[in-house]
Amino acid sequence: MKRIYLDYAATTPTHPDVVKAMLPYFTSSFGNPFSIYACGQDAKEAIEGARASVAALIGARDEEIIFTSGGTEADNAALKGVAYASGGRGQHIITSSIEHHAILETSHFLETQGFEITYLPVDEYGMVDPDDVRRAITDKTIIVSIMHANNEVGTIQPVAEIARITREAGVYLHTDAVQSVGHVPSTVDELGVDLLSMSAHKLYGPKGVGALYVRKGTRLVSFMHGGEQEYGRRAGTHNVPGIVGLGKTAEIARQETDEEAERVTRLRDKLRNGILESIDHARLNGHPQARLPNNLNVSISYAEGEAMCLKLDREGICCSTGSACTSAVTEPSHVLAALGLDPLQAHSSLRFSLGKWTTEEEIDHVLEVLPRIVTRLRAISPLLKSHG
Ligand SMILES: *Cc1c(COP(=O)(O)O)cnc(C)c1O
């Protein structure tokens, strides 16, 4: 059976050109970039080339890029780094209720360390109101962290508007741009951010590598101590092949972002229209316009998300649902709950995320298979009977 992968927001396959670029750094150019002999210097040059490529993608200077083990580490480094650098001058952090767990769990940890966190609400489309940010800032606030694009519902936040507020208040602004860098324009000056997280594996690169952008002059404490790598901000021998892979993904993304976004938007809209037209009680989650080109999140009432996912999987289609099955209980997604969806709607949600290798035939196939699955599930659903 041919597999149809529609979960690019969870991770992407690595681009063949990226794999090709990485391979020599496992074998012939395996040296430690900190060594002074030639093979080490090859690795060092490759890292600096990757740094320049990542910097160019987001409009930063080379020395403002710190390589990390991924988006999670970049998020941890940003929040903890600024929190611990504040030296008691301020103990207040502002974030939103729809952040990725990498930000939310870091925030919860910092609460145990004496920091006070404000979790801003979002509207029905998953949008943070910049005025809420303005109102939440106090003289104790050290950093605001608002994600650029949400990984579940795709909503793109008004980061540039929020930046005008944080700048005026003299507060740092961090954005988790793991879902947006390389997918929609995401340059640090247009966004106005002081810190930005990104990850290779959401952009056709390898897993386990990412970067944190830190604007020059930002006070940040390292939370990884050891060697002097990454300007003393992130100790540990470099993941040379991974970093080279991230550099290559950035280079590819810089060449084709616009065209790719248009192509994917067209396919995504076809999938959205097809689902909303052929399935009753289906609704779009997230913002109708301000959203990632590749993201579609729908609630299909009276059909359970996980059941739909499993049935789609049996037909070779990979997508995800808004309820994460943790241990025995199925918890509705914190994002859908924050948008105001009731638990039933949240439990009936599906996320399709498209990518570089998604084809029109694949979308047509999903539109053929999904309505049939929904009809069958609803036939045995007690929810629809009690409703009808
Ligand atoms: C995937 C993701 C992360 C985590 O990145 P990793 O590289 O997997 O650690 C953080 N934030 C968002 C929005 C993500 O989608």
The ligand as an SDF file (V2000), in Angstrom:
LIG
                    3D

 15 15  0  0  0  0  0  0  0  0999 V2000
    8.2910   20.4810   17.1310 C   0  0  0  0  0  0  0  0  0  0  0  0
    8.1530   21.7500   17.9090 C   0  0  0  0  0  0  0  0  0  0  0  0
    9.0310   22.0630   18.9630 C   0  0  0  0  0  0  0  0  0  0  0  0
   10.0820   21.1150   19.4220 C   0  0  0  0  0  0  0  0  0  0  0  0
   11.1530   21.0040   18.5190 O   0  0  0  0  0  0  0  0  0  0  0  0
   12.1020   19.7120   18.5990 P   0  0  0  0  0  0  0  0  0  0  0  0
   13.1810   20.0100   17.6200 O   0  0  0  0  0  0  0  0  0  0  0  0
   11.2650   18.5320   18.2080 O   0  0  0  0  0  0  0  0  0  0  0  0
   12.6050   19.6190   19.9870 O   0  0  0  0  0  0  0  0  0  0  0  0
    8.8650   23.2660   19.6070 C   0  0  0  0  0  0  0  0  0  0  0  0
    7.9090   24.1150   19.2460 N   0  0  0  0  0  0  0  0  0  0  0  0
    7.0630   23.8730   18.2270 C   0  0  0  0  0  0  0  0  0  0  0  0
    6.0370   24.8820   17.8610 C   0  0  0  0  0  0  0  0  0  0  0  0
    7.1540   22.6690   17.5440 C   0  0  0  0  0  0  0  0  0  0  0  0
    6.2860   22.4230   16.5570 O   0  0  0  0  0  0  0  0  0  0  0  0
  1  2  1  0
  2  3  1  0
  2 14  2  0
  3  4  1  0
  3 10  2  0
  4  5  1  0
  5  6  1  0
  6  7  2  0
  6  8  1  0
  6  9  1  0
 10 11  1  0
 11 12  2  0
 12 13  1  0
 12 14  1  0
 14 15  1  0
M  END
$$$$
